[in-house]
Amino acid sequence: MITIKKFFNDIKKYFKYILYSTKSNLKAEVANSYLNWLWWILDPLCFMLVYTFMVEVVFKTKEQYFPVFVLIGLTAWNFFNNNITGCVKLISSNKSIVTKVYIPKYVLVLIKMFTNLFKMFISWGLILIMMIIFKVPYTLYILQFLPVLIVLFVLSFGISCILMHFGVFVEDLSNVTNICLKLVFYMSGIFYAISTRIPAPYNRILVNLNPIALIIDSFRKTFLNAHIVNYRMLGLWLIVGIVLSMIGIKTIQKYENSYAKVTK
């Protein structure tokens, strides 16, 4: 309980710093770009067009509302992937801060996640616009968006904290993480529907055991299919995310004083 109480006290204490640093990170990302923040719109749109061309034109595969379908998958995946890959080397990339001033290191994780969360909401805005363009009906099932997003955020935070800790001591962890994420990418149904492309009961097993596949499938049920999401499995993965978060927070609190020594 002391660990969790300290965590929430730290978040309350450094909340303004988290918001300020998030804003600074967003400005820094587009500081040297001619198109500035427009890249946050163009990037997901370009990838959506590439996957749409490959799947519908090259492979002759049809999926209802496919541009929206694939953009939902990319939006959820990019948030998860950018958080995980960005946090493995988060301590070393913030060496100037870690070695000079004290700051709870999970604050750095939250800054990274808030930065990616802002860009993700831009993509969700694009999805809502594209739903109008492709005549996807709006339903009350869209309200399920928030609980699915919470599961994605908590799970990403827990994994990011743990990887950030081990990334300080294991030099090759980023390479191993990238390889694992490539495997997860192709198993998550970013540009195909697991329910129709993989025979039963393996499709259900893959979705339930792969939280990112479950989350992407839940977002699609929310926006495209007007179905109730699998709250039972989402609840189980939320519990897993909370456990991982508690492990990550406790580990960081225990070892964070040694991070500065390792990064010197």
C-alpha positions as CSV (number, residue, x, y, z in Angstrom):
1,M,0.0,0.0,0.0
2,I,2.9,2.4,0.7
3,T,4.2,1.8,-2.8
4,I,0.8,2.7,-4.4
5,K,0.3,5.6,-2.0
6,K,3.7,7.1,-2.9
7,F,2.9,6.6,-6.6
8,F,-0.3,8.6,-6.5
9,N,1.3,11.3,-4.3
10,D,4.1,11.6,-6.9
11,I,1.6,11.9,-9.7
12,K,-0.2,14.6,-7.9
13,K,3.0,16.4,-7.1
14,Y,4.5,16.2,-10.6
15,F,1.2,16.5,-12.6
16,K,1.9,20.0,-13.8
17,Y,5.4,18.9,-14.8
18,I,4.0,16.0,-16.8
19,L,1.7,18.3,-18.7
20,Y,4.4,20.8,-19.4
21,S,6.9,18.2,-20.5
22,T,4.2,16.5,-22.7
23,K,3.6,19.9,-24.4
24,S,7.3,20.4,-24.8
25,N,7.8,17.0,-26.4
26,L,5.0,17.6,-28.9
27,K,6.5,20.9,-29.9
28,A,10.0,19.4,-30.2
29,E,8.8,16.6,-32.5
30,V,7.6,19.0,-35.1
31,A,10.1,21.9,-34.5
32,N,12.2,21.2,-37.6
33,S,9.4,20.0,-39.9
34,Y,7.9,22.2,-42.6
35,L,4.4,20.6,-42.1
36,N,4.7,20.7,-38.3
37,W,1.7,19.1,-36.6
38,L,0.1,18.1,-39.9
39,W,2.4,15.1,-39.8
40,W,0.3,13.7,-37.0
41,I,-2.6,13.6,-39.4
42,L,-0.7,12.6,-42.5
43,D,1.3,9.8,-40.9
44,P,-1.7,7.5,-40.0
45,L,-3.5,8.5,-43.2
46,C,-0.5,7.5,-45.4
47,F,-0.1,4.1,-43.6
48,M,-3.8,3.5,-44.0
49,L,-3.6,4.2,-47.7
50,V,-0.6,1.8,-48.1
51,Y,-2.4,-1.1,-46.3
52,T,-5.6,-0.4,-48.1
53,F,-3.8,-0.6,-51.5
54,M,-1.9,-3.8,-50.5
55,V,-4.9,-5.6,-49.1
56,E,-7.7,-4.5,-51.5
57,V,-5.8,-4.0,-54.7
58,V,-2.8,-6.3,-54.6
59,F,-4.3,-9.2,-52.6
60,K,-7.9,-8.7,-53.8
61,T,-9.3,-9.0,-50.2
62,K,-12.5,-7.3,-49.3
63,E,-13.4,-6.0,-45.9
64,Q,-16.4,-3.8,-45.1
65,Y,-15.3,-0.2,-44.4
66,F,-11.7,-1.3,-44.8
67,P,-10.0,2.1,-44.6
68,V,-11.7,2.8,-41.3
69,F,-11.1,-0.8,-40.2
70,V,-7.3,-0.6,-40.8
71,L,-7.0,2.9,-39.3
72,I,-8.6,1.7,-36.0
73,G,-6.0,-1.1,-35.9
74,L,-3.1,1.2,-36.7
75,T,-4.2,3.8,-34.1
76,A,-4.4,1.3,-31.2
77,W,-1.2,-0.4,-32.3
78,N,0.8,2.8,-32.8
79,F,0.0,3.9,-29.2
80,F,1.1,0.6,-27.7
81,N,4.1,0.1,-30.0
82,N,5.4,3.7,-29.5
83,N,5.1,3.5,-25.8
84,I,6.9,0.2,-25.5
85,T,9.8,1.0,-27.9
86,G,10.2,4.5,-26.5
87,C,10.4,3.4,-22.9
88,V,13.1,0.7,-23.2
89,K,15.8,3.4,-23.6
90,L,13.9,6.1,-21.7
91,I,16.4,6.4,-18.8
92,S,19.4,6.8,-21.1
93,S,17.6,9.2,-23.4
94,N,16.8,11.4,-20.4
95,K,20.3,11.1,-18.9
96,S,20.7,14.8,-18.4
97,I,17.6,14.8,-16.2
98,V,18.2,11.5,-14.4
99,T,21.7,12.4,-13.3
100,K,21.1,15.9,-12.2
101,V,17.7,16.2,-10.5
102,Y,15.4,13.7,-8.7
103,I,12.2,12.8,-10.4
104,P,10.2,9.6,-10.0
105,K,11.2,7.6,-13.1
106,Y,7.6,6.4,-13.8
107,V,6.9,10.1,-14.4
108,L,9.0,9.8,-17.5
109,V,6.9,6.9,-18.6
110,L,3.7,9.0,-18.2
111,I,5.2,11.9,-20.1
112,K,5.9,9.5,-23.0
113,M,2.5,8.0,-22.8
114,F,0.7,11.4,-22.6
115,T,2.6,12.5,-25.7
116,N,1.5,9.4,-27.6
117,L,-2.1,9.7,-26.2
118,F,-2.4,13.2,-27.7
119,K,-1.4,11.9,-31.1
120,M,-3.7,8.9,-30.7
121,F,-6.7,11.2,-30.1
122,I,-5.9,13.0,-33.4
123,S,-6.2,9.6,-35.1
124,W,-9.5,8.9,-33.4
125,G,-10.7,12.3,-34.7
126,L,-9.8,11.2,-38.2
127,I,-11.6,7.9,-37.6
128,L,-14.8,9.7,-36.7
129,I,-14.5,11.9,-39.8
130,M,-13.9,8.8,-42.0
131,M,-16.9,7.1,-40.5
132,I,-19.0,9.9,-42.0
133,I,-17.2,9.7,-45.3
134,F,-17.7,5.9,-45.6
135,K,-21.2,6.1,-44.2
136,V,-20.5,4.0,-41.1
137,P,-23.5,4.4,-38.8
138,Y,-22.9,6.0,-35.4
139,T,-24.4,4.0,-32.5
140,L,-24.4,4.2,-28.7
141,Y,-21.9,1.3,-28.8
142,I,-19.3,4.0,-29.3
143,L,-19.5,4.7,-25.6
144,Q,-17.6,1.5,-25.0
145,F,-14.5,3.3,-26.3
146,L,-13.5,4.6,-22.9
147,P,-13.3,1.3,-21.0
148,V,-11.3,-0.3,-23.9
149,L,-9.0,2.7,-23.9
150,I,-8.4,2.4,-20.1
151,V,-7.4,-1.3,-20.6
152,L,-4.9,-0.3,-23.3
153,F,-3.5,2.6,-21.2
154,V,-3.0,0.5,-18.0
155,L,-1.5,-2.5,-19.8
156,S,0.9,-0.2,-21.8
157,F,1.9,1.6,-18.6
158,G,2.7,-1.7,-16.8
159,I,4.8,-3.2,-19.6
160,S,6.5,0.2,-20.2
161,C,7.6,0.5,-16.6
162,I,9.0,-3.0,-16.4
163,L,10.9,-2.6,-19.8
164,M,12.2,0.8,-18.8
165,H,13.8,-0.7,-15.7
166,F,15.4,-3.6,-17.4
167,G,16.4,-1.4,-20.3
168,V,18.8,0.4,-18.0
169,F,20.8,-2.8,-17.3
170,V,20.3,-4.9,-20.5
171,E,21.8,-3.2,-23.5
172,D,20.3,-5.5,-26.1
173,L,16.7,-5.3,-24.7
174,S,15.6,-2.8,-27.3
175,N,16.6,-5.2,-30.1
176,V,14.8,-8.1,-28.5
177,T,11.7,-5.9,-27.9
178,N,11.5,-4.8,-31.5
179,I,11.6,-8.4,-32.7
180,C,8.9,-9.4,-30.3
181,L,6.7,-6.5,-31.3
182,K,7.0,-7.4,-35.0
183,L,5.6,-10.8,-34.1
184,V,2.8,-9.3,-32.1
185,F,2.0,-6.9,-34.9
186,Y,1.3,-9.7,-37.4
187,M,-0.7,-11.6,-34.8
188,S,-2.9,-8.7,-33.8
189,G,-5.0,-8.4,-36.9
190,I,-4.0,-4.9,-37.8
191,F,-4.9,-5.3,-41.5
192,Y,-7.1,-8.4,-41.4
193,A,-10.0,-9.7,-39.4
194,I,-8.8,-12.5,-37.1
195,S,-12.4,-13.8,-36.8
196,T,-12.7,-14.5,-40.5
197,R,-9.1,-15.2,-41.6
198,I,-8.2,-17.7,-38.8
199,P,-10.5,-20.7,-38.3
200,A,-12.4,-21.4,-35.1
201,P,-11.5,-22.0,-32.3
202,Y,-8.0,-20.7,-32.9
203,N,-9.3,-17.2,-33.7
204,R,-10.9,-16.9,-30.3
205,I,-7.8,-18.3,-28.6
206,L,-5.6,-15.8,-30.5
207,V,-7.8,-12.8,-29.6
208,N,-8.1,-13.8,-25.9
209,L,-4.4,-14.5,-25.4
210,N,-3.1,-11.5,-27.3
211,P,-4.3,-8.4,-25.4
212,I,-3.6,-6.1,-28.4
213,A,-5.6,-8.3,-30.7
214,L,-8.5,-8.2,-28.1
215,I,-8.2,-4.4,-27.8
216,I,-8.2,-3.8,-31.5
217,D,-11.1,-6.2,-32.0
218,S,-13.0,-4.4,-29.2
219,F,-12.4,-1.0,-30.8
220,R,-13.7,-2.3,-34.1
221,K,-16.8,-3.8,-32.4
222,T,-17.3,-0.4,-30.8
223,F,-17.0,1.8,-33.9
224,L,-17.8,-0.5,-36.9
225,N,-19.8,-3.6,-35.8
226,A,-22.1,-2.2,-33.1
227,H,-21.5,-5.2,-30.9
228,I,-20.9,-5.6,-27.1
229,V,-17.2,-6.0,-26.4
230,N,-15.9,-9.0,-24.4
231,Y,-15.9,-7.3,-21.0
232,R,-14.9,-10.5,-19.3
233,M,-11.6,-10.8,-21.2
234,L,-11.0,-7.1,-21.1
235,G,-11.5,-7.2,-17.3
236,L,-9.0,-10.0,-17.0
237,W,-6.4,-8.1,-19.0
238,L,-7.1,-5.0,-17.0
239,I,-6.2,-7.0,-13.8
240,V,-3.0,-8.2,-15.6
241,G,-2.2,-4.6,-16.5
242,I,-2.8,-3.4,-12.9
243,V,-0.5,-6.2,-11.6
244,L,2.2,-5.4,-14.1
245,S,1.9,-1.7,-13.2
246,M,2.3,-2.5,-9.5
247,I,5.3,-4.7,-10.2
248,G,6.8,-1.9,-12.4
249,I,6.2,0.8,-9.9
250,K,7.6,-1.2,-7.0
251,T,10.7,-2.2,-9.0
252,I,11.3,1.4,-10.1
253,Q,10.9,2.8,-6.6
254,K,13.4,0.1,-5.3
255,Y,16.1,0.7,-7.9
256,E,15.6,4.2,-9.2
257,N,18.5,5.6,-7.1
258,S,20.9,3.3,-9.0
259,Y,19.8,4.4,-12.5
260,A,21.9,7.5,-12.4
261,K,25.0,5.5,-11.6
262,V,24.4,3.1,-14.4
263,T,23.8,5.8,-17.0
264,K,27.0,7.7,-16.2
